[in-house]
């Protein structure tokens, strides 16, 4: 089982390689199930799925953080009542 703390400390490339490795392992386990043989460790399938979900969650949250920092909200184009009065009187 890979802890989330360990996953967060990994870089983007490491996470992608770990994700590929886990997906290959899932394919192997699914093939065993499809042929009718029981996997060596049935609980491992559940752990692999959870770890894949954790990795994808980390990657998506990092992407959203980067996107949020790049796009700053625009200032409102609405003028306040005070600004409008100053323009008229001023």
C-alpha positions as CSV (number, residue, x, y, z in Angstrom):
1,X,0.0,0.0,0.0
2,X,1.3,3.4,-1.0
3,X,0.6,6.2,1.5
4,X,-0.7,9.5,0.2
5,X,2.1,11.3,1.9
6,X,4.6,9.3,-0.2
7,X,2.6,10.0,-3.3
8,X,2.5,13.8,-2.7
9,X,6.2,13.9,-2.3
10,X,6.7,12.3,-5.7
11,X,7.3,14.4,-8.9
12,X,4.9,14.5,-11.8
13,X,7.0,12.0,-13.9
14,X,7.3,9.6,-11.0
15,X,3.5,9.7,-10.5
16,X,2.9,9.0,-14.1
17,X,5.3,6.0,-14.2
18,X,3.8,4.7,-11.0
19,X,0.3,5.0,-12.6
20,X,1.4,3.1,-15.7
21,X,2.9,0.4,-13.5
22,X,-0.3,0.0,-11.5
23,X,-2.4,-0.1,-14.6
24,X,-0.3,-2.8,-16.0
25,X,-0.6,-4.8,-12.8
26,X,-4.4,-4.3,-12.9
27,X,-4.5,-5.6,-16.5
28,X,-2.5,-8.7,-15.4
29,X,-4.9,-9.3,-12.4
30,X,-8.0,-8.8,-14.6
31,X,-6.6,-11.3,-17.1
32,X,-6.1,-13.9,-14.3
33,X,-9.7,-13.4,-13.2
34,X,-11.0,-13.6,-16.8
35,X,-9.3,-16.9,-17.3
36,X,-10.9,-18.3,-14.2
37,X,-7.9,-18.6,-12.0
38,X,-8.0,-16.9,-8.6
39,X,-5.5,-14.1,-8.1
40,X,-2.6,-14.7,-5.6
41,X,-3.9,-11.8,-3.4
42,X,-7.5,-10.7,-4.1
43,X,-7.1,-7.8,-1.7
44,X,-4.4,-6.4,-3.9
45,X,-6.9,-5.6,-6.6
46,X,-8.7,-3.2,-4.3
47,X,-5.5,-1.6,-3.1
48,X,-4.3,-1.1,-6.7
49,X,-7.6,0.6,-7.6
50,X,-7.4,2.9,-4.5
51,X,-3.8,3.8,-5.2
52,X,-4.7,4.7,-8.9
53,X,-7.5,6.9,-7.6
54,X,-5.2,8.6,-5.1
55,X,-2.6,9.3,-7.9
56,X,-5.2,10.7,-10.2
57,X,-6.6,12.9,-7.4
58,X,-3.2,14.3,-6.6
59,X,-2.5,15.0,-10.3
60,X,-5.9,16.7,-10.8
61,X,-5.6,18.9,-7.7
62,X,-2.1,20.0,-8.7
63,X,-3.4,20.9,-12.2
64,X,-6.3,22.9,-10.7
65,X,-3.9,24.8,-8.4
66,X,-1.7,25.7,-11.3
67,X,-4.6,26.8,-13.4
68,X,-6.0,28.9,-10.6
69,X,-2.7,30.7,-10.1
70,X,-2.4,31.5,-13.8
71,X,-5.9,32.9,-14.2
72,X,-6.5,35.8,-11.9
73,X,-10.1,37.0,-11.7
74,X,-10.9,40.2,-13.7
75,X,-12.0,43.3,-11.8
76,X,-15.6,44.0,-11.9
77,X,-16.7,46.4,-14.7
78,X,-19.6,47.7,-12.6
79,X,-19.2,51.2,-11.4
80,X,-20.3,52.0,-7.9
81,X,-22.8,54.7,-7.3
82,X,-20.1,56.9,-5.8
83,X,-17.9,56.5,-8.9
84,X,-20.8,57.4,-11.2
85,X,-21.6,60.5,-9.2
86,X,-18.0,61.6,-9.2
87,X,-17.9,61.3,-12.9
88,X,-21.0,63.3,-13.4
89,X,-20.1,66.1,-10.9
90,X,-16.4,66.0,-11.5
